Amino acid sequence: MEQKFSKPILLYDKQCPMCLRFKQGIQYIDTNRQIEFLDIYDPKTYEKITFLTQKECETIIHLVDVRGEVYVGADALTFLVKQFPQAQKLSWLLDSTAGQKAVEVFYDKVDQFRKWYKSSCKRC
């Protein structure tokens, strides 16, 4: 059975300071509250999104659109950029192969740093 949602859902790691700052940044520009945020450690998250697991979501950012389509990693960032008028000035860059590659490289570097930070952070 296909799940549908009233708005896109961004799954975030509430225990990760980087992820919390990213969430806060999105909330800042999301003045119309277009995005719903769910903590990957809340069991209720997986009652709502039955086709993902906590283990999957711990390794990479996930975003689920209103049709239930899942975007991961750099694709989730691309989706978010295209959602907000403040970022749409840059969205034309994402339509090219080079632009998409730049987003992937950026995401990979941030993700490497996030993994290093989580491994060295005593709170995470």
C-alpha atoms as a printed R data frame, in Angstrom:
    type eleno elety resid chain resno      x      y       z
1   ATOM     1    CA   MET     A     1  0.000  0.000   0.000
2   ATOM     2    CA   GLU     A     2  1.344  3.383  -1.017
3   ATOM     3    CA   GLN     A     3  1.514  6.058   1.684
4   ATOM     4    CA   LYS     A     4  0.693  9.708   1.021
5   ATOM     5    CA   PHE     A     5  1.409 12.665   3.266
6   ATOM     6    CA   SER     A     6  0.055 16.188   3.662
7   ATOM     7    CA   LYS     A     7  3.552 17.711   3.328
8   ATOM     8    CA   PRO     A     8  7.122 16.534   2.773
9   ATOM     9    CA   ILE     A     9  8.816 14.986   5.804
10  ATOM    10    CA   LEU     A    10 12.468 15.506   6.671
11  ATOM    11    CA   LEU     A    11 13.882 12.900   9.029
12  ATOM    12    CA   TYR     A    12 16.624 14.268  11.242
13  ATOM    13    CA   ASP     A    13 18.920 13.068  14.013
14  ATOM    14    CA   LYS     A    14 17.893 14.930  17.169
15  ATOM    15    CA   GLN     A    15 21.071 13.740  18.926
16  ATOM    16    CA   CYS     A    16 23.399 15.304  16.331
17  ATOM    17    CA   PRO     A    17 24.207 19.021  16.802
18  ATOM    18    CA   MET     A    18 24.884 19.405  13.054
19  ATOM    19    CA   CYS     A    19 21.537 17.851  12.171
20  ATOM    20    CA   LEU     A    20 19.747 20.073  14.680
21  ATOM    21    CA   ARG     A    21 21.374 23.183  13.171
22  ATOM    22    CA   PHE     A    22 20.404 22.028   9.676
23  ATOM    23    CA   LYS     A    23 16.808 21.522  10.858
24  ATOM    24    CA   GLN     A    24 16.794 24.980  12.457
25  ATOM    25    CA   GLY     A    25 18.094 26.511   9.227
26  ATOM    26    CA   ILE     A    26 15.331 24.877   7.209
27  ATOM    27    CA   GLN     A    27 12.728 25.975   9.765
28  ATOM    28    CA   TYR     A    28 14.046 29.543   9.513
29  ATOM    29    CA   ILE     A    29 13.397 29.739   5.765
30  ATOM    30    CA   ASP     A    30 10.269 27.553   5.919
31  ATOM    31    CA   THR     A    31  7.975 30.426   6.917
32  ATOM    32    CA   ASN     A    32  4.886 28.640   5.540
33  ATOM    33    CA   ARG     A    33  5.710 25.435   7.446
34  ATOM    34    CA   GLN     A    34  5.852 23.337   4.266
35  ATOM    35    CA   ILE     A    35  8.130 20.691   5.787
36  ATOM    36    CA   GLU     A    36  7.361 18.334   8.663
37  ATOM    37    CA   PHE     A    37 10.311 17.175  10.785
38  ATOM    38    CA   LEU     A    38 10.493 13.773  12.443
39  ATOM    39    CA   ASP     A    39 13.217 12.566  14.785
40  ATOM    40    CA   ILE     A    40 14.820  9.324  13.626
41  ATOM    41    CA   TYR     A    41 14.958  8.066  17.235
42  ATOM    42    CA   ASP     A    42 11.239  8.507  17.911
43  ATOM    43    CA   PRO     A    43  9.392  5.173  17.460
44  ATOM    44    CA   LYS     A    44  6.303  7.108  16.314
45  ATOM    45    CA   THR     A    45  8.269  8.154  13.228
46  ATOM    46    CA   TYR     A    46  8.185  4.585  11.932
47  ATOM    47    CA   GLU     A    47  4.504  4.220  12.719
48  ATOM    48    CA   LYS     A    48  3.915  7.138  10.358
49  ATOM    49    CA   ILE     A    49  6.530  6.148   7.764
50  ATOM    50    CA   THR     A    50  6.263  2.389   7.746
51  ATOM    51    CA   PHE     A    51  8.587  1.765   4.793
52  ATOM    52    CA   LEU     A    52 11.764  3.134   6.441
53  ATOM    53    CA   THR     A    53 13.761  1.860   9.384
54  ATOM    54    CA   GLN     A    54 15.739  3.687  12.039
55  ATOM    55    CA   LYS     A    55 18.897  1.909  10.927
56  ATOM    56    CA   GLU     A    56 18.497  3.248   7.367
57  ATOM    57    CA   CYS     A    57 17.835  6.776   8.613
58  ATOM    58    CA   GLU     A    58 20.846  6.803  10.950
59  ATOM    59    CA   THR     A    59 23.255  6.511   8.038
60  ATOM    60    CA   ILE     A    60 22.029  9.201   5.622
61  ATOM    61    CA   ILE     A    61 19.501 12.024   5.449
62  ATOM    62    CA   HIS     A    62 16.028 11.000   4.236
63  ATOM    63    CA   LEU     A    63 13.197 13.132   2.939
64  ATOM    64    CA   VAL     A    64  9.788 11.743   1.997
65  ATOM    65    CA   ASP     A    65  7.604 13.762  -0.363
66  ATOM    66    CA   VAL     A    66  3.794 13.933  -0.303
67  ATOM    67    CA   ARG     A    67  3.520 10.946  -2.666
68  ATOM    68    CA   GLY     A    68  5.723  8.826  -0.417
69  ATOM    69    CA   GLU     A    69  8.771  9.031  -2.685
70  ATOM    70    CA   VAL     A    70 12.018  8.901  -0.710
71  ATOM    71    CA   TYR     A    71 14.973 11.199  -1.401
72  ATOM    72    CA   VAL     A    72 18.297 10.428   0.259
73  ATOM    73    CA   GLY     A    73 21.581 12.285   0.615
74  ATOM    74    CA   ALA     A    74 22.239 14.938  -2.016
75  ATOM    75    CA   ASP     A    75 18.849 14.264  -3.612
76  ATOM    76    CA   ALA     A    76 17.177 15.365  -0.366
77  ATOM    77    CA   LEU     A    77 19.183 18.617  -0.452
78  ATOM    78    CA   THR     A    78 18.199 19.203  -4.078
79  ATOM    79    CA   PHE     A    79 14.540 18.657  -3.185
80  ATOM    80    CA   LEU     A    80 14.784 21.198  -0.355
81  ATOM    81    CA   VAL     A    81 16.507 23.834  -2.496
82  ATOM    82    CA   LYS     A    82 13.696 23.596  -5.034
83  ATOM    83    CA   GLN     A    83 11.038 23.984  -2.297
84  ATOM    84    CA   PHE     A    84 11.907 27.448  -1.087
85  ATOM    85    CA   PRO     A    85 11.727 30.737  -3.014
86  ATOM    86    CA   GLN     A    86 14.820 31.990  -1.143
87  ATOM    87    CA   ALA     A    87 16.864 29.158  -2.660
88  ATOM    88    CA   GLN     A    88 15.212 28.996  -6.084
89  ATOM    89    CA   LYS     A    89 17.676 31.543  -7.437
90  ATOM    90    CA   LEU     A    90 20.218 28.728  -7.238
91  ATOM    91    CA   SER     A    91 17.954 25.906  -8.415
92  ATOM    92    CA   TRP     A    92 18.911 26.417 -12.075
93  ATOM    93    CA   LEU     A    93 22.373 25.149 -11.116
94  ATOM    94    CA   LEU     A    94 20.841 21.856 -10.042
95  ATOM    95    CA   ASP     A    95 19.363 21.230 -13.474
96  ATOM    96    CA   SER     A    96 22.811 20.603 -14.945
97  ATOM    97    CA   THR     A    97 24.943 17.520 -14.461
98  ATOM    98    CA   ALA     A    98 27.800 19.650 -13.133
99  ATOM    99    CA   GLY     A    99 25.504 21.390 -10.659
100 ATOM   100    CA   GLN     A   100 24.110 18.118  -9.374
101 ATOM   101    CA   LYS     A   101 27.648 16.743  -9.046
102 ATOM   102    CA   ALA     A   102 28.590 19.821  -6.979
103 ATOM   103    CA   VAL     A   103 25.673 19.161  -4.610
104 ATOM   104    CA   GLU     A   104 26.742 15.514  -4.281
105 ATOM   105    CA   VAL     A   105 30.346 16.503  -3.492
106 ATOM   106    CA   PHE     A   106 29.149 19.104  -0.970
107 ATOM   107    CA   TYR     A   107 26.822 16.587   0.688
108 ATOM   108    CA   ASP     A   108 29.544 13.914   0.801
109 ATOM   109    CA   LYS     A   109 31.979 16.293   2.526
110 ATOM   110    CA   VAL     A   110 29.380 17.413   5.075
111 ATOM   111    CA   ASP     A   111 28.380 13.791   5.679
112 ATOM   112    CA   GLN     A   112 32.025 12.782   6.249
113 ATOM   113    CA   PHE     A   113 32.366 15.575   8.772
114 ATOM   114    CA   ARG     A   114 29.063 14.563  10.452
115 ATOM   115    CA   LYS     A   115 30.252 10.965  10.818
116 ATOM   116    CA   TRP     A   116 33.603 12.086  12.205
117 ATOM   117    CA   TYR     A   117 31.890 14.497  14.596
118 ATOM   118    CA   LYS     A   118 29.447 11.838  15.842
119 ATOM   119    CA   SER     A   119 32.280  9.403  16.426
120 ATOM   120    CA   SER     A   120 34.260 11.939  18.456
121 ATOM   121    CA   CYS     A   121 31.371 13.677  20.257
122 ATOM   122    CA   LYS     A   122 30.666 12.293  23.713
123 ATOM   123    CA   ARG     A   123 27.066 13.608  23.607
124 ATOM   124    CA   CYS     A   124 26.203 11.911  20.296
